Amino acid sequence: MTDTPQVLLAHYLKTLKLPTFLREYEKVARQCAAEGVDHIRYLLRLVELELIERERRTVERRIREAKFSAVKSLDRFDFLALPSLNKPLVLELARCEYVARRENIIALGNSGTGKTHIALGLGLAACQKGLSVGFVTAAALVHELIEARDEKRLLRYQRQLSAHKLLIIDELGYVPLSQTGAELLFEVFSQRYERGSTIVTSNLPFDEWTSVFGSERLTGALLDRLTHHVHILEMNGQSYRLAQSRKRGRREKV
């Protein structure tokens, strides 16, 4: 046998898909030798490092697959700037137990108050819990649904949406929907009813949703499903983005 043990070990570890094990085994061996750690604890340290790295890569993959508009955590949200928001409820929701119960979240409030940030933060928390998440704006979702229908792949796309444990639909109400778009979006909500959790952000109160869907009957049926098991986040207040812009302007003048 001409191959050295190190070459064979590297080959086997690559074959077994243990890259952290391969990268760290020599360094950890030196540390354990210096500390007088036995071979069992040496292997334990390597396995723990491999698991930690594997979990990190899994979370990163789920974040990429979610297609977030940005990666934002809840610890970066300024709760003091929005007294109307129930912070304890948001932190409780970040534990993601509502997903197991297939409950929904609706964040309502005027523009610029951080609804998308909260939705992204909850989505990130779900990814970190090992849950599959999808993020899309309402306008983009409707566009994709119509395109999928025209290309005869609507059923496949609907199955992809249904596969998400958590689906985040951002900015509902910013763009009025056509009758076809409203019906297709309703079908998404209907298919997820008591099967998966959905987060919706909207700048409109519920009594104005008819202006988006164009039908009182359709809007009523949608709200009936969406609000059956729901947590509502009230997020009305001064625009956070506007306040930040004003702060920057004042600093630049000084």
Disulfide bonds with the S-S distance in Angstrom:
none
